[in-house]
Amino acid sequence: MRVEPGRLPDVSRGVLMVMSAVAILAVCDFVTKYLTRYYPIPLIVWARFTFHLLLIVATLGPRLGFALVKTHHPFIQLGRGLSLVMASAFFVSALKYMPLAEATAVAYLAPILVTLMSVLFLRETVDPGRWLAVFFGFAGVLTIIRPGSDVFTWAVLLPVGNAVSYASYQILTRRLAGIDSPHASIFYAGLVGSMLSSLLLPGVWVMPQTPLHAAALVGVGAVSGIAHLVLIRAYELAPASRLAPFGYSQLIWVAAIGFFAFGDFPDFWSLVGIGVLVCSGLYLAVCERKR
């Protein structure tokens, strides 16, 4: 995503929009974690993608028309959608079995993995400073999930799977940069995710138990779709490298929500690991800005 041609960056508005969007996504994650107590994970994943897709079509379809579905690389869009639905399935599963803050923090391994994948698949050159940031990023994750902690269970593989899948999604998104519009990309991500998750729906369908649950299932998709539209607009206003560090404010929100809603709060070493992981991600964002 790039700043619109002919416009000067509006970093302040972009930062505000990014921080607002990640706060909204943190609330969506809280609602998702709540829903995992009552409904099968494939049903929740389906709801997230389907109502996300319906919102995108309803809000952007009348304005963009055919441009919303125009793509030069349908197979890359299919791969992006597959990667994103896998990332969503891993993360929703992680929310069911792990504290909210730790699951979200481990998932932030994705920017570190993007650096590794950019070397393997995009043939990018990585300087020693960025390799050091990658090393400390992994060290931060190991500090969070250290043996003997409450987080060190089989479930920790779930946010790691999310990070790998989401990093793959980001690498494929880079391949489409400047080729397909961001609106088309977000449409196809929702379309592929909805279609793939629908294949599992007949075997897991459960009627919502209450009107509140029904509203929550609709809301996690629709509201997250709004948040992603806000992110698209933010990245149109200012360069991604200037805005990326503020995405980490999501960790503050999920820690607060996890504490007040579920009584979970990261212990000292988990906070240290989160801090190391965030610093590594910020350093990589600064390096990207310099490039």
C-alpha positions as CSV (number, residue, x, y, z in Angstrom):
1,M,0.0,0.0,0.0
2,R,1.3,3.4,-1.0
3,V,0.6,7.0,-0.4
4,E,-1.8,8.3,-3.1
5,P,0.2,10.0,-5.9
6,G,0.2,13.8,-5.8
7,R,-0.6,13.9,-2.1
8,L,1.8,14.7,0.8
9,P,1.9,12.2,3.6
10,D,-0.5,12.9,6.5
11,V,1.4,10.9,9.1
12,S,-0.6,12.2,12.1
13,R,-4.0,11.1,10.7
14,G,-2.5,7.8,9.5
15,V,-1.1,7.1,13.0
16,L,-4.4,7.9,14.6
17,M,-6.2,5.6,12.2
18,V,-3.8,2.7,12.7
19,M,-4.1,2.9,16.5
20,S,-7.9,3.1,16.2
21,A,-8.0,0.1,13.9
22,V,-5.8,-2.1,16.1
23,A,-7.9,-1.2,19.1
24,I,-11.0,-2.3,17.2
25,L,-9.2,-5.5,16.2
26,A,-8.3,-6.1,19.9
27,V,-12.0,-5.9,20.8
28,C,-12.8,-8.3,18.0
29,D,-10.2,-10.8,19.4
30,F,-11.9,-10.5,22.8
31,V,-15.3,-11.2,21.3
32,T,-13.8,-14.1,19.3
33,K,-12.2,-15.6,22.5
34,Y,-15.6,-15.4,24.2
35,L,-17.3,-17.1,21.3
36,T,-14.9,-20.1,21.4
37,R,-16.5,-21.1,24.7
38,Y,-19.8,-21.8,22.9
39,Y,-19.2,-22.5,19.2
40,P,-16.9,-24.6,16.9
41,I,-13.8,-22.8,15.6
42,P,-14.7,-23.4,11.9
43,L,-18.0,-21.7,12.5
44,I,-16.3,-18.6,14.0
45,V,-13.8,-18.5,11.2
46,W,-16.6,-18.7,8.6
47,A,-18.4,-15.8,10.4
48,R,-15.3,-13.6,10.4
49,F,-14.7,-14.0,6.7
50,T,-18.3,-14.1,5.4
51,F,-19.6,-11.0,7.2
52,H,-16.2,-9.3,6.5
53,L,-16.8,-10.0,2.8
54,L,-20.4,-8.8,2.8
55,L,-19.3,-5.5,4.4
56,I,-16.6,-5.0,1.7
57,V,-19.1,-5.7,-1.1
58,A,-21.8,-3.5,0.4
59,T,-19.5,-0.5,1.1
60,L,-17.0,-0.7,-1.9
61,G,-19.0,-2.4,-4.6
62,P,-21.3,0.5,-5.5
63,R,-18.4,2.9,-5.7
64,L,-15.7,0.7,-7.4
65,G,-17.8,-1.6,-9.5
66,F,-15.7,-4.0,-11.6
67,A,-12.5,-2.5,-10.2
68,L,-13.3,-4.3,-6.9
69,V,-12.9,-7.7,-8.5
70,K,-10.2,-6.9,-11.1
71,T,-7.0,-8.9,-10.6
72,H,-4.0,-9.6,-12.8
73,H,-2.9,-12.6,-10.7
74,P,-5.9,-14.7,-9.6
75,F,-3.7,-17.6,-8.4
76,I,-1.6,-15.3,-6.1
77,Q,-4.9,-14.0,-4.8
78,L,-6.0,-17.6,-4.2
79,G,-2.7,-18.3,-2.3
80,R,-3.2,-15.1,-0.2
81,G,-6.7,-16.1,0.7
82,L,-5.6,-19.6,1.6
83,S,-2.8,-18.3,3.8
84,L,-5.1,-15.9,5.5
85,V,-7.8,-18.4,6.3
86,M,-5.1,-20.7,7.8
87,A,-3.8,-17.8,9.8
88,S,-7.3,-17.0,11.1
89,A,-8.0,-20.7,12.0
90,F,-4.7,-20.9,13.9
91,F,-5.3,-17.7,15.8
92,V,-8.9,-18.4,16.7
93,S,-7.7,-21.8,18.0
94,A,-5.0,-20.1,20.0
95,L,-7.5,-17.7,21.6
96,K,-9.5,-20.7,22.8
97,Y,-6.5,-22.3,24.6
98,M,-4.2,-19.4,25.5
99,P,-4.3,-16.1,27.3
100,L,-5.2,-13.3,24.9
101,A,-2.0,-11.2,25.4
102,E,0.4,-14.1,25.0
103,A,-1.4,-15.5,21.9
104,T,-1.3,-12.0,20.3
105,A,2.3,-11.4,21.2
106,V,3.6,-14.7,19.7
107,A,1.6,-14.0,16.6
108,Y,3.6,-10.8,16.2
109,L,6.5,-13.1,15.2
110,A,5.1,-12.6,11.7
111,P,7.1,-9.5,10.8
112,I,10.3,-11.3,11.8
113,L,9.3,-14.2,9.6
114,V,8.6,-11.8,6.7
115,T,12.3,-10.8,6.8
116,L,13.4,-14.4,6.6
117,M,10.9,-15.2,3.8
118,S,11.9,-12.1,1.8
119,V,15.4,-13.5,1.6
120,L,14.2,-17.0,0.5
121,F,11.4,-16.0,-1.9
122,L,11.9,-12.4,-2.9
123,R,15.8,-12.5,-3.0
124,E,16.1,-9.4,-0.8
125,T,19.4,-8.6,0.9
126,V,19.3,-8.5,4.7
127,D,22.1,-6.5,6.5
128,P,23.6,-7.8,9.8
129,G,21.5,-5.4,11.9
130,R,18.3,-6.9,10.6
131,W,19.6,-10.4,11.1
132,L,20.3,-9.5,14.7
133,A,16.7,-8.2,15.0
134,V,15.5,-11.5,13.7
135,F,17.6,-13.4,16.3
136,F,16.3,-11.2,19.2
137,G,12.7,-11.6,17.8
138,F,12.9,-15.3,18.2
139,A,14.6,-14.9,21.6
140,G,11.6,-12.8,22.7
141,V,9.2,-15.5,21.6
142,L,11.2,-18.1,23.5
143,T,11.1,-15.9,26.6
144,I,7.3,-15.7,26.4
145,I,6.8,-19.5,26.0
146,R,9.8,-20.6,28.1
147,P,9.6,-24.1,29.6
148,G,7.9,-24.1,33.0
149,S,5.6,-21.2,32.2
150,D,1.8,-21.5,31.9
151,V,2.2,-20.6,28.2
152,F,4.5,-23.6,27.5
153,T,1.9,-26.1,26.2
154,W,1.1,-27.7,22.8
155,A,-1.2,-24.7,22.2
156,V,1.7,-22.4,21.7
157,L,2.2,-24.0,18.3
158,L,-1.1,-22.3,17.2
159,P,0.0,-18.7,17.3
160,V,3.3,-19.8,15.7
161,G,1.3,-21.4,12.9
162,N,-0.6,-18.1,12.7
163,A,2.6,-16.2,12.4
164,V,3.9,-18.5,9.6
165,S,0.7,-18.3,7.7
166,Y,0.3,-14.5,8.0
167,A,3.9,-14.0,7.0
168,S,3.2,-16.0,3.9
169,Y,0.1,-13.8,3.3
170,Q,2.3,-10.7,3.6
171,I,4.9,-12.0,1.2
172,L,2.3,-12.8,-1.4
173,T,0.8,-9.3,-0.8
174,R,4.2,-7.8,-1.6
175,R,4.1,-9.6,-4.9
176,L,0.9,-7.8,-5.8
177,A,2.1,-4.3,-4.6
178,G,1.5,-1.8,-7.4
179,I,-0.3,-4.4,-9.5
180,D,-3.7,-5.2,-7.9
181,S,-5.5,-2.5,-5.9
182,P,-5.6,-2.9,-2.1
183,H,-9.4,-3.0,-2.3
184,A,-9.3,-5.9,-4.7
185,S,-6.9,-7.7,-2.5
186,I,-9.0,-7.3,0.6
187,F,-12.1,-8.5,-1.4
188,Y,-10.3,-11.6,-2.6
189,A,-9.0,-12.4,0.9
190,G,-12.5,-12.3,2.2
191,L,-14.0,-14.2,-0.8
192,V,-11.4,-17.1,-0.6
193,G,-11.7,-17.3,3.2
194,S,-15.5,-17.4,3.1
195,M,-15.6,-20.1,0.4
196,L,-13.0,-22.3,2.0
197,S,-14.5,-22.1,5.5
198,S,-17.9,-22.7,4.0
199,L,-16.8,-26.2,3.0
200,L,-16.6,-27.1,6.7
201,L,-19.8,-25.4,7.7
202,P,-22.3,-28.2,7.2
203,G,-20.5,-30.4,9.7
204,V,-20.1,-27.7,12.4
205,W,-23.2,-25.6,12.1
206,V,-24.7,-24.6,15.4
207,M,-27.6,-22.1,15.7
208,P,-26.7,-19.1,17.9
209,Q,-27.9,-19.7,21.4
210,T,-28.9,-16.1,22.1
211,P,-29.5,-12.9,20.1
212,L,-26.3,-11.5,21.6
213,H,-24.3,-14.4,20.3
214,A,-25.8,-14.0,16.8
215,A,-24.9,-10.3,16.9
216,A,-21.3,-11.2,18.1
217,L,-20.9,-13.7,15.2
218,V,-21.9,-11.0,12.7
219,G,-19.9,-8.3,14.4
220,V,-16.6,-10.1,14.5
221,G,-16.6,-10.2,10.7
222,A,-18.2,-6.9,9.9
223,V,-16.3,-4.8,12.5
224,S,-13.0,-6.4,11.6
225,G,-13.8,-5.5,8.0
226,I,-14.3,-1.9,9.1
227,A,-10.9,-2.0,10.9
228,H,-9.2,-3.2,7.7
229,L,-10.8,-0.5,5.6
230,V,-9.5,2.0,8.2
231,L,-6.0,0.5,7.8
232,I,-6.2,0.7,4.0
233,R,-7.1,4.4,4.3
234,A,-4.2,5.0,6.8
235,Y,-1.7,3.5,4.5
236,E,-3.0,5.7,1.7
237,L,-2.3,8.7,3.9
238,A,1.3,7.8,5.1
239,P,4.1,5.4,4.2
240,A,3.8,1.9,5.8
241,S,7.2,2.2,7.4
242,R,6.1,5.3,9.3
243,L,2.9,3.6,10.6
244,A,4.0,0.0,11.3
245,P,5.4,0.7,14.8
246,F,2.0,2.0,16.0
247,G,0.4,-1.3,15.2
248,Y,2.1,-2.7,18.3
249,S,-0.2,-0.7,20.4
250,Q,-2.6,-3.6,19.9
251,L,-0.6,-5.5,22.6
252,I,-1.5,-2.8,25.2
253,W,-5.2,-3.2,24.4
254,V,-5.2,-7.0,24.5
255,A,-3.2,-7.1,27.8
256,A,-5.8,-4.7,29.3
257,I,-8.8,-6.6,27.9
258,G,-7.3,-10.0,29.0
259,F,-6.8,-8.7,32.5
260,F,-10.2,-7.1,33.0
261,A,-12.3,-9.7,31.1
262,F,-10.5,-12.9,31.8
263,G,-8.2,-12.2,34.8
264,D,-5.1,-13.0,32.6
265,F,-2.1,-10.7,32.7
266,P,1.4,-11.6,31.4
267,D,4.0,-12.4,34.1
268,F,7.3,-10.6,34.4
269,W,9.2,-12.8,31.9
270,S,6.4,-12.8,29.4
271,L,6.5,-9.0,29.5
272,V,10.2,-9.0,29.0
273,G,9.7,-11.3,26.0
274,I,7.0,-9.1,24.6
275,G,9.3,-6.1,25.0
276,V,12.1,-7.8,23.2
277,L,9.8,-8.9,20.4
278,V,8.3,-5.5,20.0
279,C,11.8,-3.8,19.9
280,S,12.9,-6.2,17.2
281,G,9.8,-5.5,15.1
282,L,10.3,-1.7,15.6
283,Y,13.9,-2.0,14.5
284,L,12.9,-3.8,11.3
285,A,10.3,-1.2,10.7
286,V,12.9,1.6,11.0
287,C,15.2,-0.3,8.6
288,E,12.3,-0.6,6.1
289,R,11.7,3.1,6.4
290,K,15.4,3.9,5.6
291,R,15.3,1.6,2.6
